[in-house]
Each structure stands twice: as C-alpha cells, then as structure tokens.
C-alpha cells in the first residue's frame, strides 16, 4: 500500500471515530476539543528556600514539551493539593522562561496569571503559546513559605492552544519545607 493511500485510510478511520487531525500530529475531537498527541511531562518541582516561614522564595515547576506534542502549550495550571497551610502567592511576580532554574534561557511572556479562589488553582497563560520541543519553567512567588513544615504537593495540568483545549494532568510537584529552630530551646 502506498503512503498516500495509507494516510487516506487512517484519516477515514479517524473521521469515523469522531477524531480529526488539524495537523499531522494534533488531535481534535469532533466537538472541536484539542489535545496533545504526545503529552508534556512534569520534570521537576523545586524551591529556592525550603525553610518554613520565610519570605523571598520562588517555587519552580519545570515542564518538557516534546517535539511531537502536536500542539503548542497555551496554559499551565497549578494548585496546592496537600500541605498543612494554604500558601498565598504574589501573582504579579510570577515568571516563565525556557530552560531550567539552573540553566535559564529566554524569558516567556505571560498574557495572564489568575487564581480561582474556589479551587485554589493558579493559571498561567502564555502569549505566544510555547512551541513543541522546548523545556520551560514557571516560577511562582509565595508571600511567605508555609508556617508549618512538611510535604506540600502541587498538581500541575497543561493545556494546548485552541478554543476548546483538553487539559492533561501531569502529576504532582513535591516541595518539602523544614521547620526552623524557633520552637526548640537552645543549650546555652
């Protein structure tokens, strides 16, 4: 079977299943919902300071968007899933860049950074969307690290560009904060 005939058969089967392809690798359902062909991956979550109850930290979430993702990355959402204290963020001080916290590249433009108070979810929207094949990092600035030490989990979801994007949950970023010595008597 010739390649053009094979592609025609694949397109016919996809349309019968209610799936269309807006590009060779993008997935678009019959209702217009767009999804990644190959999902992004949460690589790592880190913080610049892991001591409880201090200010000046940045929480970094590094995401890898594979070359064959099929769609650019339009938005990332992050919400605290576990931890004793609710962490409040300075949304105006959010940032995004290509690369990792140790190897920062070009700064990415954030069109909007918002918070849904009901779900405690922060949304970071890129303008323009991030093209496939890049590793990016988003940084959130807490007003203060949590008062109580322990493990804090943050759910990360990625959304492709499009009017009806289907978000893919990438997993949890885990940050561990340590109590300082303020509660312990000194030996002196």
C-alpha positions in Angstrom: 0.0 0.0 0.0 1.4 3.4 -0.9 2.0 6.0 1.8 -0.7 8.4 0.4 -3.2 5.6 0.4 -2.3 4.6 4.0 -2.7 8.2 5.2 -6.1 8.3 3.5 -7.3 5.1 5.2 -6.0 6.5 8.6 -7.9 9.8 8.0 -11.1 7.9 7.1 -10.8 5.7 10.3 -10.2 8.8 12.4 -13.2 10.6 11.0 -15.4 7.6 11.6 -14.3 7.6 15.2 -15.1 11.3 15.5 -11.5 12.4 15.6 -10.0 14.8 13.1 -6.4 15.9 12.6 -5.8 19.6 12.3 -2.2 18.9 11.7 -0.4 15.6 11.2 0.1 15.0 14.9 -2.6 17.1 16.6 -5.7 15.5 18.0 -9.0 17.2 17.5 -12.3 15.6 18.6 -15.5 16.0 16.6 -16.7 18.6 19.1 -13.6 20.8 18.5 -11.7 19.8 21.6 -8.0 19.9 21.0 -5.4 17.7 22.8 -1.7 16.9 22.7 -0.6 14.0 20.6 2.3 13.3 22.9 1.8 14.8 26.4 4.1 17.2 28.1 6.0 15.9 31.2 6.5 17.5 34.6 10.2 17.2 35.1 10.8 18.7 38.5 9.5 21.0 41.2 12.0 22.9 43.3 12.1 25.9 45.7 14.9 28.4 46.2 14.3 28.3 50.0 12.9 25.2 51.9 12.8 26.7 55.4 9.3 27.2 56.8 8.0 30.7 57.5 10.5 32.8 55.4 9.9 35.2 52.5 11.8 35.6 49.2 11.4 32.0 47.9 10.4 31.0 44.3 8.7 27.7 43.6 9.8 26.4 40.1 7.9 23.9 38.0 9.8 22.6 35.0 7.9 21.1 32.1 9.1 19.3 29.0 7.0 19.8 25.8 8.1 17.0 23.4 8.9 17.7 19.8 6.0 15.5 18.7 3.4 17.1 21.1 1.3 18.1 18.0 0.1 21.4 19.6 1.8 24.3 21.3 1.4 24.8 25.1 -1.1 27.6 25.9 -1.6 27.4 29.6 -0.4 25.7 32.8 -2.4 25.4 36.0 -1.0 24.7 39.4 -3.0 24.0 42.6 -2.0 23.1 46.1 -3.2 19.5 46.8 -1.6 18.8 50.1 0.0 20.7 53.0 -1.0 21.9 56.4 -1.0 25.6 55.5 -2.6 27.3 52.5 0.1 29.1 50.6 -0.7 32.5 49.2 1.1 33.8 46.1 2.0 37.2 44.7 0.6 36.5 41.2 2.1 39.7 39.7 5.6 38.4 40.5 5.1 35.1 38.5 7.6 34.3 35.8 8.3 31.8 33.0 11.3 31.1 30.9 12.8 28.4 28.6 15.2 26.0 30.3 15.6 25.1 34.0 16.2 27.1 37.1 19.9 26.3 36.9 20.1 27.0 33.1 17.7 29.9 32.4 17.0 30.7 28.8 14.8 33.2 27.1 12.0 34.7 29.1 8.5 33.8 28.1 5.6 36.3 28.0 2.7 35.6 30.3 -0.5 37.1 29.0 -2.4 36.4 32.2 -1.8 34.9 35.7 -5.0 34.4 37.6 -6.3 32.5 40.6 -9.6 30.7 41.0 -10.4 31.2 44.7 -12.9 28.4 44.8 -10.5 25.7 43.5 -7.3 27.4 44.7 -5.9 27.0 41.2 -3.4 29.4 39.6 -3.5 29.7 35.8 -0.5 30.9 33.7 -1.3 31.7 30.1 1.5 32.1 27.5 1.5 34.7 24.7 2.5 33.4 22.3 2.0 29.7 23.1 5.1 27.6 23.7 6.2 25.7 20.6 6.8 21.9 20.9 10.3 20.7 21.6 11.1 23.0 24.5 11.7 22.7 28.2 10.2 25.5 30.1 10.0 26.6 33.8 7.3 28.6 35.5 8.0 30.3 38.8 5.5 31.3 41.5 6.5 33.6 44.3 4.8 32.9 47.7 4.2 35.8 50.0 5.9 33.5 52.6 6.8 29.9 52.8 4.2 27.9 54.9 4.3 28.5 58.6 4.3 24.7 59.2 7.0 22.5 57.7 6.2 19.2 55.9 5.5 18.0 52.4 3.4 20.2 50.2 2.0 18.8 46.9 1.0 20.9 43.9 -1.0 19.4 41.0 0.2 20.6 37.5 -2.0 20.5 34.4 -1.0 21.5 30.8 -3.4 22.8 28.1 -2.8 23.0 24.4 -3.6 26.1 22.3 -7.1 26.2 20.9 -10.6 27.3 21.7 -11.6 24.0 23.4 -8.3 22.7 24.9 -8.3 19.4 26.8 -6.0 19.8 29.8 -3.7 16.9 30.7 -2.8 16.4 34.3 1.0 16.0 34.5 1.2 14.9 38.1 2.3 16.5 41.4 5.3 18.7 42.2 6.5 17.9 45.7 8.1 20.5 47.9 9.4 19.8 51.4 9.7 22.6 53.9 11.6 22.3 57.2 10.8 24.0 60.5 13.4 26.3 61.8 14.8 26.2 65.3 12.4 28.8 66.8 10.4 26.1 68.6 13.4 24.3 70.2 15.2 25.5 73.3 18.8 26.3 72.9 21.5 24.6 75.0 23.1 28.0 76.1 
